[in-house]
């Protein structure tokens, strides 16, 4: 394999957001030599950046009306009861510690009148959602979390390889051996030898044409993990966010507006959420998105969406939590919060991912996962603020566990199939592949939005599977003229395969549960209380799906 550099480490972390950075810090603090690889710039890329930096947690010192049990119950029930009970309990138990530890790592939590501010986010039964202080960061509030974590990682000796995407997780002698990446600036392959790998590269929201995520969330790292022998679970469950603003300014709106008093209204000005759920506008996101869709498409909406009325939000809450939004809208001549906004759903989060245990370990020794790349914690739907809670809790667990695993181990020699794949992905005499890559991405994303998004049917899923199979075949014929083009092709292939995994799992689950809405199977059925697990051996042309009923204790 052509490569200009070989790097050795104890732990390789794949990703650039909160979960990846927290894993890298934990591994380094445990004494491991750590390398972090990411597509963008560590701390300044991925979906963390475009988030609102909200973190849900049970903090005994701050939440006297809450408990670990109530938090765990909210999480399980919102997720259609199919999440892993042990993982959810661990999330609740460690959430408070993970939140308060942020200030040790250089992150300031938002305060009001000297107290750490908290609110009740949609779907939660208690006010347990906190926020990093993001004043002055504009729309990129997540930088309040990721930048200090990246600075901390660098200060303690984590080697961050920015603009160096991983294109293959390597094995050797049945063990994790490290990975192959591409330095997009030097346009060379990089071999990273590491006996432990943590996959924390985010989800797959960019597979859909309409999303509030970044172009880096393509699900490719999940596929690389499966090709290394891991299993994934719950991939059919993709979260739709109900408040993407269409008018008067295209912009992603936080559900925190609902927590602070905003309500949905139809074209006639009527509040409709009480018709769908007793929690009304504080219902979970799956309920909100479905209601917004039905109102918008049922003749009661506005331009395919509905109104969001923010006029009841107190001025002090706007100043504390929504100042940037208010500034942007007022600069555009919008009378915020009095003027109603038009919103509709967009793709937001992948609930499923690599199957892990309480040590964040996959089914492959030495391969760990955390954050949106991992599955089992959210089930069929995710509570607001639980993404960063999960990333912090399981990022810490994964990093520490990876360091323990790597102690006194060395990386085995890469298997020959890894060498062969990389070598055959480059052909200096090949035609320019970039137009074909761009065209494939457009068709992939539109297909997923048209047939595998909020509303799913057997016919639509069948059509998507056929289109995706054809795209996979065409992508398999592409070659890069140098390693940087090869990296884009390998990302495309893995992203198509992730889309095929999501589509196949959605086709398999013949019921509606959480964010998975099959209009041809509209009921939640007890025989589907469980998870669909997926594997994809290197020699297989398609994934292997297995349904496992949940054992109710």
N, C-alpha and C positions, 0 to 999 in steps of 0.2 A: 504494500500500500504506500503510495507517495505521501510523505509527511515530513514537514520541516522541523517538527518539535515533538518530543515525547515528554510528558509531564507525569510525575509520580506523586500520589497523595494517598492518605489513608481513607478520606471520604471525599467523594464528588457530589456536589449538590447541583441539580439541574433546575434552574428557575431564577427569577429576579425579584419576586415580590415578598410580601410579609412572611409567608410560610417558608420560602427558600432561605431568606436572610436569617430568620429565627433558627432554622435548622443548622445553618452554617455557624452561627454564633454558639449554639449549644454544643456542636461537635468540637469546635475550636476550644471552648472553655473546658471541655472534657479531655483536652490534651492531644487531639488529632490534628494532623496536617490536612487542611481543607482547601479544596479548589471549588469555586462556584462558576458555572457556565451559564450564559443566558443569551437570548437573541438580541436584546437591546442593551441598555446601560443599567448595571446593577443599581437598584434603588430608584430608577427613573423610567421604568418600563413595565409592561404587563398591566393587568386590570387593576392592580392596587392603586396605580396612579390616578385613574379616573373614578375611584370610589369616593365615598363621603367620609371615610375613616371612622365609621361607626363600629363599635365592638360591644356585643352583648355578653354579660357575665353576671354570675352571682357572687357578689362581694359581701361577706357577712358584716363587715364594718360599715357598709354603705346601704345595704338593702335589708332592713330589719323585717320587711313584710314579705320576704322572699325566702327560698330555700333551694338546696341542690335538687331535691326531689321535685319541686314545682317546675324548676327550669328544665329538668330532664323530661318531665311529663309533657310540657309544652312542646319541646323539640320532637319527641316521639309522635305525639298526636298530630302535629302539623305535617310530619313526614309520612302520614298514612300508616303509621305503626310498623313499618317494615325496616327501620334503621336497626343497627346492631345495639342492643340494650347496653352492653358493656361499654361500648365506645361512647355512647351518649352519656352514660353515667360518669365516665372518666372526663368527658368534656365539661360537664357541670361541676365536678369536684375541683378541677384545676383551673377553671375559668377566672376566678377571682385573683388567684396568685399570678396568673399570666398577665392579667390587666395591670395590676399594681406594679409588676416587675418592669413595665414599660418605662417608668420614670427613671429607674436605674440605668436603662439603656439609652436615655437621652430624649425621651418623648414626653411632651407635656400634655396632660389631659385637660380637656375643656372644663372651665370652672365658671360658676355663676354665684356671685356674692360670696366668694371665698370657698365654696363647696364644689366638689367634683359634680358636674352636671350629669343628670341621667334623665331618660325619657322612656316612655312605653312605646316601643316600635310595633308595627303591624304584626299581629299573630301572637304576640307575647301577652301573658296574663298579668305581668308585673312590669314596673318601670325598672328595667335593668340594662338599658342600652346607653353606652357612654361614647365619647368621641374624642379623638386626638385634636388638640388645638391647631386648627388649620388657617388661622387668620393670615391674610396676605397671600395665600396660595391660589386664589381664584378657583377655577373649576377642578384643579388637580389637588383636591384636599388629601388624597391618599399619600401624597409626598410627606405629610406630617408624620406618617408612620415609616415609610420606606427609606427616606433619606437618612434619618438618624440611625436606623438599623444598618444601612449600608456603611455609614461612617463608623459605627461600632465594629462591624465585621472587619473592615479594613484596618482599624486601629489595633485589633488583637491578632492580626496576621492571616486572615482569610485572603487567599489569592482570588480575585474576581476577574474573570475573563469575559469582558463585555463584548457584544457583537460577535459572539462565538457560539453559535447554536450547536447543540448536540444533534447528531444525525443517526446515531446507533448506540444503544446500550449493549456492551459487549459481554460475552460470557466465555469461559474457558474451563474445560474439565467439569462442566456442570455447575460452575460457580460464577458469581459476578466478577468480571475482570476489569471493568471500567467503562469507557465510552470512546467513541470517535466524534470529534467536533470539527467545525470549520471556522477558521479565523477569517471573517468576511472582509477585513481590511488587507491582510497579506494574501488572501485567497489561497490559503494552504490548509490541508488537513492537519489536525492536531490529535495525537493519540494521548489519552489520559488513562493511566493505569491506576486503578483504585479498587481495593477489595470490597468497598461499600459504596453504594450509590443511593442518594435520596432524590426521588422525583417529586419536585414541587413547582411544576411549570405552569400551573393554572389549568383552566378548563378548555372549552371548545366553542365559545360564543361566536367566534368569527366564522364558523361554518355556516352561519345564517346571514342572509342579506340584510336583515334589519336587527341591529344590535346596539347596545350602549358600551360594548367592550372594545378592546384594541385588536389590531391585526395580529398580535402575537399569540392570542388564545385560540389555537387551532387543533388542540387535542392530540398532536403528533407524539408528544412524550408519553402519553398513555399507551399508544400503539407500540412505541419502542419497548415499553415495559412488558407488554404482552408478547412481543416477539422474543423477549429474553426469558419467557416462561411464566410470567405473572398472570393472574386472573383479574378481571374487572367485574364490577357489579353495578346494577341500577343505572345503566347508561341511558335507558329510555327516558329518564327523568331530567328534563331540561327546564330551567326556571324562566318564566316570562315576567318581565318587570312591567307593571301597569302604567307607569307615569313617564313615558317618553313624550316630551312636549313637541307637538307638530306645529302649533300656532300659539302665539304670534312669532315665536323664535324657535327653530329646531334646537332642542337642548334636552339632556337627560335631567330629570328631576328626582331628587331623593324622596323616598317614602317617609322621611322625617317630616315632610310637610303634613302628611296625614296624622302623624303622632302629635303634631303641634296644633291641630285643629282644622286642617283642610278637609273638604268633602267632595265627593263626585256628584255631578248633576247631569241629567239628560238635556236634550235640546230644549225642553220646556222649563228647565230649571228645577226639576224635581229630584230630590235625593233618592237614589235607587238602591244603594247598598243594603239598607235595612230589609229589602225584599229578598236578598240572597243569603244573609248571614246575620245572626243576632249581634255579632261584634261590629257590624256595619263597616265603616271605613277603616277600622282597625283589624279587619279579618286578614288571614294570611295571604301571601301574594298570589297563590294559585287561584283562590276564590276571587280576589280583586281583579286579576287579569281576565278570568273567564267572564265575570260580570261586565267589565268594560267592553270586552269583545262583543258579547251578546247585545248590549245596549247599542253599541256603535253600528253593528251590522243588522240590527232588528228594526231599523226605521226610527229609532229614538235618539240616535247619536248626532254628532256634528262632524261631517267630513270623514266618517269611518272611525271616529273617536268619540270622546265625551268631554264634558267640561270638568275642570278641576277648580273649585272655588276655594281660594286661600284667604278670604276676607276675615274669617274668624280667628286667624292666627294673631296672637298679641304682638304688639310692636316690639316688646323686649325679647321675645323669642325670635323674631325676624332679625333683630340686631345681633343676637347671640349665635344663631345657627344658620341663617339664610341671607346674610348681608350681601354676599357676592351675587346671588340670584337677583335680589332686589335691585342691586346696582346695574346689572346687565339689562334687566327688563326696563328699568326707568330710563336708561340711556337710549333704549329703542322706542321710547314714547309710550310704554305700557304702564298703565296705572296699577301697579302692584302694591298691595295684594288684592285690590278691589276688582280689577278686571279679570274675568274668568279666562283660564287657559285651556287649550284643547290638547288632550293627551290620548295616547293609545299604547298597547303593549309592544315590547321589543324583547329580543333574546337577552338573557342576563347571566345565567349561571348554570353550571353542570352539576347536578346533585350526585351523580354516580362517578365512579373512577376506579382506581386500582384497589383491589380488596386488601385490607390490612387488619392486623390484630392490635392488641393493646400496646404493643411496642412499635406500632407504625410499620411493622414488617409485612412485606408481601409474602406470597407463597414461595418466592425464590430467596434462599438465604443470601443475605448481603444487599438485597434490594428493598428499600424503604420508600414510603410515600407520605405526603402531607399536603394540606391545603386542598384546593379545588381538584388536584390530580388524584386525590384519594376518595374512596367511596365507603359507604356504610354508616356515615354519621348523620346525614340529613334525610335519608330515605327518599320519599317521593316529593318532598318539597322542603325548602329551607326557610327558617326564620330570619328576619332582618337582623344584621349584626352578628349572626352566627358564623359567617364566613371568616372574618378576622379572628373571632374567638377560636374557631377550629384551626386556623393557620398558626396562631400563637401557641396553642396547647399542643397540637400534634407536630408542629414544626420543632418545638423544643424536645418532645419525646423522640421524634425521628432522628434528630441530630445526635442526641446523647446515645441512643441505641446503636446508631451507625458507628459512632466512635468506639463503643464497647466491642462491637462485632469486629471492627477492623484491627483492634489491638492485637499485635503479634501475628497478624496475617499479612501475606503479600499477594499481590495481584497475579493470577495465573496468566499464561500466554493466551492471547485472543484466539478464538476459534477461527478456522480458515474461512468460514462463510462470511464473517465480518470483513475480512480482507477482500474477499471476492466481490462483495456487494459494492464496496467503496471504489475499488478499481474499475469495475464495469460501469459506474455511474458517470465517468468522465471520458469524453471522446473529443479531442481537440479539433477534429475534422467535421464534427456534427454541425448541422444548421443551428442558427440562433434559436434557443428554445423559449425565449422570454414571451413572445406572442402567444405561444401555445399554453404556457403556464398561466398567463393572465386570463386567457379565454376559459381554461378549465376552472379557475377559481370563480369566475363570474357564473358559470353554469352550476357549479357545486353549490354556491351560496344561495342562488335563486331557487334551485331544486329543493334544498333543505327548508327554505322559508315557505315555499309554496306547498310542500307536501308533508313536512315533518315538524312543523312548528306547533302553534297553539292548538289547532284543530287537526285531528288525524283520522284517516279512514283507511280501510284495507286497500281500496283501489289506489289511493294516493301513495301509500307506503310501497305498494307493488311497483308503481311507476318510478318512485324515487330509487328503489333498489336496482331497477333496470338501468336507469341513467347513471347511477353511481358505479355500477359494474363496468359500463362502457367507458366511463371516465378513468377508472382504475386501469383498464387495459391500455388506453391511450397514454396515460402517464407512465406506464411501464416501458413504453418505447422511447421515452425522452432521454436524452443524454446532455450533460453539461459540457461546455467547452473548457471549463476550469472548475476547481472545487467549489467556488462560490455559487456558480450556476447549479452544480450538482446538489448543493445544500438546499436550494429552492425546490429542486425536483423531488428530493427525498422528503422534504417537508410536505410537498403537495401529495405525494403518494400516501404518506402516513395520515394526512388530514382526510383524504378521501376514505381511507380505511376506518378512521374514527367515525366519519359520517355513516359508513356502512354498518358499523357496530350499533350506533344510536338507532338507525332505521330498523335494523333487524330485531333489536330488543323491543322497539315500539310495535313492530309487526307481531312479535311473539305474545306480548301481554294483551290478552283479550278482555280488557276491563278498563275503567277509568279510575285513576287514583292519583291524588295530588296534582302535580303539573301534567301528568299524562292523561290526555282527554281523547278517548276514542269515541267519536259520535256514533259509531256502529256498535259499540259496547259501552253504553253510557253509565252503567251501574258499577259500583265498587263490589267486587265479588270475593267472598271469604276464601275460596279456593286459590286465589291469587295473593294471599297474605304470605309474602316471601319475596325473594330476590332472584333476578335472572343474572347468572354468572356467565362471563364470556372468556374464552381463551382463543388464541390464534397462533397455532404452531407455525414455524417458518415455512414448512412444506405445504401448508393448507392454502387453498384458494379463497376460502371464506371462513368466518369465525364459527366456533362451536359454542352453542348456547345451551345452558342447563338451568332449569328452574329448581330452586331449593326452597321448600316451605319453611317458614319461620317457626321455630320451636317456642311456643308461648309458655313462659314459666309461671 
